[in-house]
Amino acid sequence: MTVPNFLIIGAGRSGTTSLYHYLRQHPDLFMSPIKETDYYTDADQLLDGRAIRSRSEYEHLFAGVTGERAIGEATPRYLNAIAGIGRIRGELPAVRLIATLRQPVDRGYSSYLHRLTNSRETRPAEEVLQPGNHLFETGRYHPQLRRYFEAFPREQMKVILFDDLIARPQETVRSLFSFLGVDPGFSVDTRIRHNPSRSPRFVRLTRHFNTVAKVAADVAPHWLRGKGFATHLRQPLLRKPDPIPSLLRRQLTDQYRDDILATGELIDRDLSHWLAARLLVYPRR
C-alpha cells in the first residue's frame, strides 16, 4: 500500500498547478497522475462529483511509484478543510504539507476570472468579491493555516509565497526539494507558468463549450481526467484579462488588512507589501 508523504494544500490560484508540474520533474519524486484528487476535501467544498472518494481509488493513484523518496499530490481545496484535516492527521500523521500563498485580492480576482472562464460565475467582480462569499473568504489565510499548525508539528509545514515562486522559481523549488528530502541540486524547467488567469473572449460561445466539456468529463475515467484537453481546446476562446478595478482593489485590501498582518506573524514573514493598494505585477514566463 503506497500513500503520499506530502501534500500541496493550496491556496487555489496561487501557483499550485505550476508547483505540481515543477516538482514532478524530479527523478526522486512522484506526483499523482491527476492534480486535485479532492480525497481529503470537505464534502461541502466539492465542486462536482468527480472527486476520488474511496481509499482503494486513492491508493491506485500511487500504484506507479517505483521507489521515489517523495510521493505527493496537490489539491488546493485542502487549505479550506476542517473535517479533512482530521482525516489527514489520522491517515497520514507524518505527512509534509506545502502551502503557497498569494496576495489575497489578486488570488480572489484570479479565482473569479477562473470561474468566469468555466461558466461558474456570471456576476461582476464587485458583486462577487465580498465578505461571506467563498472566493473572498478563501483569502483569509490565517484561520485556515492556524488549523493546520494546531494539528501538525511546525516542522512538517512549509509555507511559500506566490511572489517568490514567480520572482525566484529555481530557488523556491530547491527549498521545497530540501524540505521533501530529495536532491535540491536538481534543476527543473520553470520557464512556463501553468494555468495563468484568462477571461472569456466570447462569453456565450465559451459557455456552450463548457457545457459540452463538463458532460465529457463526467463520463471520462479518472486516469484521463486532469490531462488538460479541454483547457487546450478552450484557449482560442480566451483573452488576457482586464486588471481588477483599482477602487475595488483598495477596498478589498483594507478588508484583508488584519488577516494579512496575522498571517505574516503566523508564518514569520513580512507581508506588508501585500497591503499596497495596487495590482502586483509579475514577470511573464
N, C-alpha and C positions, 0 to 999 in steps of 0.2 A: 504494500500500500504506500503510494507516494502522494504527499500533500505539500503545499507550498511552505517555505520557511521565511518568505517575506511577501508583503502586500503593499501595493501602491494604493492609498486610501482616498486620494483626491488632493485638492478640490477640483471639481469639474471645470473645464475651460481654463486650466492653469498649467498646461503643458504635460498632462498625463499621457496623452497619445504619443507625443514626441519621446517622453521618457520610456514608454513601452517599446518603441522601435529602437531607441538608442541602446537600452540595456540588453535587448535580445541579441545584439551583435556580438556580445562577449561569449567566447567559446566555453567558458565555465559557468554559464548562466542560462537557465531555461525559463522562458515565459510561456504561459498557457497559449495555445494556438488561437484563441479568441480573446479579445480585450473585453472587459466589463462582463464578467461571468454573473455578477449580482448574487452569488451564492449566499453571502452574508448580509445582503441588503435588507433592511426592514421592509416588511410587506407593503406598508403604506407609501414607500418611496419608489416602488417599481413602476416603470413607465409603461410596460406592456407585459405580456405573458411569456416572454422568451427567455426568462432567467433560468439559470441552472438551479434546480431545486433539490434534486436527490443527491445523496452522498456519493452513490456509485457513478453518476454522471460527472460529478465534480472531480473525483479521483481519476476518471478516464481522461480528463484533460491533461493529466500529467503522466500518462502512460508512456509518452515518448522520452522521458528522462533517461539519460544514458550515463549517469554518474556525475552530472553537473553539480557543483557545490551549492549554488544559489538557485532556488526554484521559486518562481513568483507569478503573480497575476496583478492586474490593475483594474480596479473598479472604483471610480470617483465617488459613487454614492455611499461608500463605506464611511466617509467622513461624517455623513448625516446620521449614521446608525446610533441607535440606543440599545435595542434588544440585540442587534447584531454584534455589538462589542462583547457582550456576554458569551455569545456563541463562539466568537473568535478566541476569546481567552480560554474557554472551555476546551476547544478542539485544537488550538494552536498556541499553547501558553508561551512558547519560546519564540514566536514569530517576530520578525523585524518589520517595522511599519514605517513607510515613507509617505510624507505629506508634502505637497507643493502648493504654495500659497501665492495668490496674485492680488494686486490692489483690488479691493472688493467691488468698487464701481466698475472698473474695467472688466473684472470677471463677470459681474452681473450683466453688463451690456453685451458681452460676448455670448453669454448663455442665452440672453434674449434673442440675439441675432440667429443663434443656432436653432432655437425653437421656431423662429420666423421662417427660416430656411426649410425646416422639416414640417411646416404647416401645423405646428402645435400651438402657435400663437398668431393672432391677427391684430391685437390691440397695439396702440402706440406705446413706446417705451415709457413715457411719462405716466401712463396708467398702470403699467405692469410693475415697474421697479419701485415698489413702495413697501414700507414695513408691513409684515404679515404675509406678503407674497413669498412663495418658496424661493424664487430667484434672488430676492433681497436677503432673506434670512440665511441662505447658504453662505453669504458673505460675512456673517457674524462668526468668525473663526474661533474666538476664544472659548465659548461654551462647548463647542464640538471637540476641539483639541483637548480641553481640560478633561473631558470624559475619558479620552484615551490615556492621558497622563496619569489619571487616577486608577486606571485598570492595568497599566503595564509599566514596568520599570523604565525610567527615562533613557537608559542606555539602549533600549530596544526601539526607540523613536528617533527618526531623522526628519527634520523639517527643513526644506529648502524653499527659496523664493523663485518665482517665475522670472523675476528681474535678473537673477543670477544665471538661470538656465539660458536666457536669451543673450546676455552680455558675455558670459564666460561658460559656454556649454561644456567644453572639454574638462575644465577644472571642476565644474559641478558634477559631471558624470563620474569623474575619477573619485570624487569624495564619496559618491554612492557605492562605487565598486569597493572602496576600502571598508565602508560600513557593512557591506554584504560579505566581506571576507574573500573576495576574488581579486585577481591581479589588477591593481589600479593603474598599471602601466599600459594596459591595452587601450589603443586609440580607436574611437568609433567615428563614423561619419555623421556629423551633426549639421551638415550643410542644409538639410531640408527641414522646414518646420511643418509638422504634421497637423492636419485638421485646423487650419487657420480660420478666422472669422470671415464669413461671407454673408451677403444678403441677396434675396431673390431679385433677378433682373425682370422676370415676368411672373408675377405673383400667381395668377390663375393657372398658367401652364405648370409652374412648379408644384402647385397644389395637386393637379391631376397626376403628375409624375409620382409624387409622394404616395398617393393612394394606391397606385399600381405597385410601387416598390414595397409597401407595407404588406400587401396581400402575398407577394412573392416571398417576403421574409418570414411570414407566419408559417409557410409550408416548407421552408428550407430546413435541411438538417443542421444540427448545431455546428458540425465541423465546417459548414460552408458559410456560416454567419461570421461577421466581423472581417470579411475579406475586402470590403470596401468597393464592391462592384457598383452599388447604387450611388455611392459618393462620387466615383469617377464619371458615371453617366450623367450626373446632375450638374457637373461643373459648367457646361455652356449656359445653363440657366441662371448662373450666379454672377455677382459682381463684387468688387471691393466695396465694403460698407461705408456709409457716411459716419463720421465721428458722433459720439453722443453729444447732444446739445450742452453747451458749456454751463448754462444755468442749472440744468438738471444735475450735471456732474458736481457742481459746487454744493447743491442741496444734499445730494446723497453722501458726499464725502463728509459733510458736517454730521449727518446722522450716524455714520460709521465711526466717528472720531473716538469715542470711548472704547469701542471694541478694538480698534486698531492699536490704541495705546496698551490695552490689557493684553492683546495678543503678543505685542512686542516684548512685554515684560515676561510673559509665559515662556516664550521661545528664546529669550535673551538676544533679541535682535532689535536694532534701531529701525523703526518703520515710519519715522517722521516724514520721509519723502512721499509716503502714501497720502499724506494729508494735503499735499499741494493740489489746489483745485484746477488741475489741468489734466488732459489725457496724457498718460505716459507714452512716449514714443519709443518703440523698439526697432532695432535694425532689421531690415528684411533679410530672410535666409531662404 
